[in-house]
């Protein structure tokens, strides 16, 4: 058996599985595949709950359901996903602006190398469109940012 061909086949399979997983998780912001809203303002009044729902839908595959960087796709990535529960420890305080900009991703950061994480601002803009898309996207990102704030651990955690 040709080992090179087998390795290429496995790598191709991983890419296909990763793309399929991301495609399934990339519906319109606030919608499940069947079209029923999970994080719509009318369905869930609590912005933290909406942030959690968005995080679970868009981020947990890589960052894990508890945001520790241990999602089911984490081991397939070249750069391991961050443990998002330790941002307050790493930066001395919770970096709201940095977290927002990282999730949005449309503002390139020079000197940070390639970007492994999806540029959710573009993904959601392309999917959600419309005249108030930017307002809805900003709200959704802020909800995720505030949800992640609730997950921050202290030095011992």
C-alpha positions in Angstrom: 0.0 0.0 0.0 1.3 3.5 -0.9 1.7 5.3 2.5 1.7 8.7 0.8 -1.6 8.0 -0.9 -3.1 6.8 2.4 -1.9 9.9 4.3 -3.3 12.1 1.6 -6.6 10.3 1.7 -6.9 10.6 5.5 -6.0 14.3 5.3 -8.6 14.8 2.6 -11.2 13.0 4.7 -10.3 15.2 7.7 -10.7 18.4 5.6 -14.1 17.2 4.3 -15.3 16.3 7.8 -14.2 19.7 9.1 -15.9 21.5 6.3 -19.1 19.6 6.8 -19.1 20.2 10.5 -18.5 24.0 10.0 -21.2 24.1 7.3 -23.7 22.5 9.6 -22.9 25.0 12.4 -22.9 28.0 10.1 -26.6 28.7 9.7 -28.0 32.2 10.0 -27.2 33.7 13.3 -29.8 32.7 15.8 -31.2 29.9 13.7 -30.9 26.1 13.9 -30.8 24.0 10.8 -34.6 23.6 10.8 -35.1 27.3 10.8 -36.4 27.6 14.4 -34.7 30.5 16.3 -32.7 29.5 19.4 -31.1 32.8 20.2 -33.7 35.2 18.8 -34.5 38.0 21.2 -38.2 37.0 21.5 -37.4 33.3 22.2 -34.7 33.9 24.9 -34.9 37.2 26.8 -31.6 36.8 28.6 -28.6 38.0 26.5 -26.2 35.7 28.4 -28.4 32.7 27.5 -28.4 33.9 23.9 -24.6 34.2 24.0 -24.3 30.7 25.4 -26.6 29.4 22.6 -24.5 31.2 20.0 -21.3 29.9 21.6 -22.5 26.4 21.6 -23.6 26.6 18.0 -20.6 28.4 16.5 -17.6 28.0 18.9 -17.9 24.8 20.9 -16.7 22.5 18.1 -13.2 23.9 18.6 -13.3 25.6 22.0 -15.4 22.9 23.7 -18.7 23.3 25.5 -17.0 24.7 28.6 -14.7 26.9 26.5 -11.5 25.2 27.6 -10.1 24.7 24.1 -11.0 21.0 24.1 -13.8 20.8 21.5 -14.2 17.7 19.3 -12.3 19.4 16.4 -9.5 20.9 18.5 -7.0 18.0 17.9 -7.4 18.5 14.1 -6.3 22.1 14.2 -2.7 23.2 13.6 -3.0 25.9 16.3 -4.9 24.7 19.4 -7.9 26.7 20.3 -7.5 29.0 23.3 -8.9 28.2 26.7 -11.4 31.0 26.9 -12.0 30.6 30.6 -8.5 32.0 31.5 -8.5 35.3 29.6 -9.0 37.4 32.7 -5.9 35.7 34.3 -3.8 36.0 31.1 -4.6 39.7 30.6 -5.1 40.9 34.2 -8.8 41.8 33.4 -11.3 40.5 31.0 -10.3 41.9 27.6 -13.8 42.8 26.2 -12.5 44.7 23.1 -10.0 41.9 22.2 -12.6 39.2 22.6 -15.1 41.1 20.5 -12.5 41.8 17.7 -11.3 38.2 17.7 -14.8 36.9 17.3 -15.7 39.4 14.6 -12.4 38.9 12.9 -12.8 41.4 10.1 -10.2 43.8 11.4 -6.8 42.2 10.6 -4.2 42.3 13.3 -0.7 42.8 11.9 2.0 40.5 13.3 -0.4 37.9 14.5 0.3 35.5 11.7 -2.4 33.5 9.9 -5.9 33.3 11.3 -7.1 29.8 12.1 -10.5 30.9 13.5 -13.4 31.7 11.1 -14.0 35.3 10.5 -17.5 35.2 12.0 -18.2 38.9 11.1 -17.9 38.0 7.4 -19.7 34.6 7.8 -22.7 36.2 9.6 -22.8 39.2 7.2 -22.9 36.9 4.2 -25.6 34.7 5.7 -27.7 37.3 7.4 -27.5 40.3 5.1 -30.1 43.0 5.2 -30.1 46.6 6.3 -29.8 45.9 10.0 -27.3 43.0 9.7 -24.5 44.9 11.3 -26.6 45.7 14.4 -27.7 42.1 14.8 -24.2 40.8 14.3 -22.8 43.3 16.9 -25.5 42.2 19.3 -24.7 38.6 18.8 -21.0 39.1 19.3 -21.6 41.2 22.4 -23.8 38.4 23.8 -21.0 35.8 23.2 -18.4 38.2 24.8 -20.6 38.6 27.9 -21.3 34.9 28.1 -17.5 34.3 28.0 -17.1 36.8 30.8 -19.3 34.6 33.0 -16.9 31.6 32.4 -13.7 33.3 33.7 -11.9 31.4 36.4 -9.7 32.8 39.2 -6.0 31.8 39.6 -6.9 28.5 41.3 -9.6 27.5 38.7 
